[in-house]
Amino acid sequence: MKPETSLVSSSKEPPGLLAINLRYFALRVVLFGAVLTAVLLLGVNGWLAFFAALVVSGIMSFPLALRQRRAAQRAFEIRRGQR
């Protein structure tokens, strides 16, 4: 007996806009959490730690999340071009 193969697509489709945006968001959240942890371990507390982590992780995400940001832009342009 042969297993059903029609349910599985043989061609690899590019990830959708939502999947790309979720990866980008997840990367930025993980980066923020790591920076916040480092700032808290350095002894900065309260709102100052939160805002310091926000600024530092925002600056760090420009080069570190460049590939995900470009993929999201390409997916958006492709989707926009199809309409």
Short mmCIF file of the C-alpha atoms (twelve columns), coordinates in Angstrom:
data_MODEL
# 
_entry.id   MODEL 
# 
loop_
_atom_site.group_PDB 
_atom_site.id 
_atom_site.type_symbol 
_atom_site.label_atom_id 
_atom_site.label_alt_id 
_atom_site.label_comp_id 
_atom_site.label_asym_id 
_atom_site.label_seq_id 
_atom_site.Cartn_x 
_atom_site.Cartn_y 
_atom_site.Cartn_z 
_atom_site.pdbx_PDB_model_num 
ATOM 1  C CA . MET A 1  0.000  0.000  0.000  1 
ATOM 2  C CA . LYS A 2  1.384  3.375  -1.042 1 
ATOM 3  C CA . PRO A 3  1.119  6.339  1.369  1 
ATOM 4  C CA . GLU A 4  -0.780 9.449  0.294  1 
ATOM 5  C CA . THR A 5  1.672  11.884 -1.243 1 
ATOM 6  C CA . SER A 6  -0.826 14.376 -2.623 1 
ATOM 7  C CA . LEU A 7  -1.145 16.076 0.755  1 
ATOM 8  C CA . VAL A 8  2.520  17.064 0.798  1 
ATOM 9  C CA . SER A 9  3.652  19.696 -1.646 1 
ATOM 10 C CA . SER A 10 6.770  18.679 -3.533 1 
ATOM 11 C CA . SER A 11 7.707  22.245 -4.454 1 
ATOM 12 C CA . LYS A 12 9.133  24.339 -1.685 1 
ATOM 13 C CA . GLU A 13 7.087  27.518 -1.399 1 
ATOM 14 C CA . PRO A 14 8.674  30.615 0.101  1 
ATOM 15 C CA . PRO A 15 7.504  31.432 3.620  1 
ATOM 16 C CA . GLY A 16 4.563  33.784 3.867  1 
ATOM 17 C CA . LEU A 17 4.560  37.336 5.103  1 
ATOM 18 C CA . LEU A 18 3.242  36.336 8.536  1 
ATOM 19 C CA . ALA A 19 5.957  33.705 9.065  1 
ATOM 20 C CA . ILE A 20 8.697  36.129 8.103  1 
ATOM 21 C CA . ASN A 21 7.330  38.866 10.347 1 
ATOM 22 C CA . LEU A 22 7.023  36.428 13.256 1 
ATOM 23 C CA . ARG A 23 10.673 35.422 12.852 1 
ATOM 24 C CA . TYR A 24 11.734 39.072 12.778 1 
ATOM 25 C CA . PHE A 25 9.629  39.885 15.852 1 
ATOM 26 C CA . ALA A 26 10.910 36.820 17.718 1 
ATOM 27 C CA . LEU A 27 14.510 37.758 16.976 1 
ATOM 28 C CA . ARG A 28 13.970 41.260 18.334 1 
ATOM 29 C CA . VAL A 29 12.199 39.958 21.469 1 
ATOM 30 C CA . VAL A 30 15.006 37.486 22.198 1 
ATOM 31 C CA . LEU A 31 17.588 40.219 21.648 1 
ATOM 32 C CA . PHE A 32 15.710 42.566 23.992 1 
ATOM 33 C CA . GLY A 33 15.471 39.849 26.647 1 
ATOM 34 C CA . ALA A 34 19.185 39.113 26.443 1 
ATOM 35 C CA . VAL A 35 20.128 42.787 26.691 1 
ATOM 36 C CA . LEU A 36 17.673 43.358 29.555 1 
ATOM 37 C CA . THR A 37 19.168 40.409 31.419 1 
ATOM 38 C CA . ALA A 38 22.679 41.780 30.884 1 
ATOM 39 C CA . VAL A 39 21.644 45.259 32.042 1 
ATOM 40 C CA . LEU A 40 19.966 43.848 35.145 1 
ATOM 41 C CA . LEU A 41 23.066 41.763 35.932 1 
ATOM 42 C CA . LEU A 42 25.131 44.942 35.703 1 
ATOM 43 C CA . GLY A 43 23.057 46.355 38.544 1 
ATOM 44 C CA . VAL A 44 20.781 48.808 36.725 1 
ATOM 45 C CA . ASN A 45 17.226 48.550 38.076 1 
ATOM 46 C CA . GLY A 46 13.740 49.779 37.301 1 
ATOM 47 C CA . TRP A 47 12.691 51.853 34.353 1 
ATOM 48 C CA . LEU A 48 16.265 52.802 33.540 1 
ATOM 49 C CA . ALA A 49 17.095 49.140 32.873 1 
ATOM 50 C CA . PHE A 50 14.038 48.786 30.650 1 
ATOM 51 C CA . PHE A 51 14.790 51.888 28.583 1 
ATOM 52 C CA . ALA A 52 18.507 51.124 28.380 1 
ATOM 53 C CA . ALA A 53 17.718 47.620 27.097 1 
ATOM 54 C CA . LEU A 54 15.193 49.044 24.641 1 
ATOM 55 C CA . VAL A 55 17.718 51.474 23.169 1 
ATOM 56 C CA . VAL A 56 20.656 49.054 23.082 1 
ATOM 57 C CA . SER A 57 18.649 46.176 21.600 1 
ATOM 58 C CA . GLY A 58 17.121 48.534 19.046 1 
ATOM 59 C CA . ILE A 59 20.561 49.633 17.907 1 
ATOM 60 C CA . MET A 60 21.852 46.046 17.878 1 
ATOM 61 C CA . SER A 61 18.886 44.784 15.862 1 
ATOM 62 C CA . PHE A 62 19.750 46.900 12.824 1 
ATOM 63 C CA . PRO A 63 22.758 44.779 11.776 1 
ATOM 64 C CA . LEU A 64 21.649 41.527 13.457 1 
ATOM 65 C CA . ALA A 65 18.123 41.401 12.006 1 
ATOM 66 C CA . LEU A 66 19.009 42.783 8.572  1 
ATOM 67 C CA . ARG A 67 18.350 39.500 6.749  1 
ATOM 68 C CA . GLN A 68 14.901 39.038 8.310  1 
ATOM 69 C CA . ARG A 69 13.982 42.680 7.687  1 
ATOM 70 C CA . ARG A 70 14.945 42.399 3.994  1 
ATOM 71 C CA . ALA A 71 13.020 39.131 3.652  1 
ATOM 72 C CA . ALA A 72 9.924  40.787 5.120  1 
ATOM 73 C CA . GLN A 73 10.280 43.715 2.714  1 
ATOM 74 C CA . ARG A 74 10.660 41.357 -0.280 1 
ATOM 75 C CA . ALA A 75 7.641  39.285 0.763  1 
ATOM 76 C CA . PHE A 76 5.570  42.437 1.184  1 
ATOM 77 C CA . GLU A 77 6.635  43.742 -2.249 1 
ATOM 78 C CA . ILE A 78 5.817  40.391 -3.886 1 
ATOM 79 C CA . ARG A 79 2.427  40.288 -2.209 1 
ATOM 80 C CA . ARG A 80 1.714  43.879 -3.133 1 
ATOM 81 C CA . GLY A 81 2.716  43.231 -6.751 1 
ATOM 82 C CA . GLN A 82 0.264  40.326 -7.057 1 
ATOM 83 C CA . ARG A 83 -2.774 42.488 -6.392 1 
# 
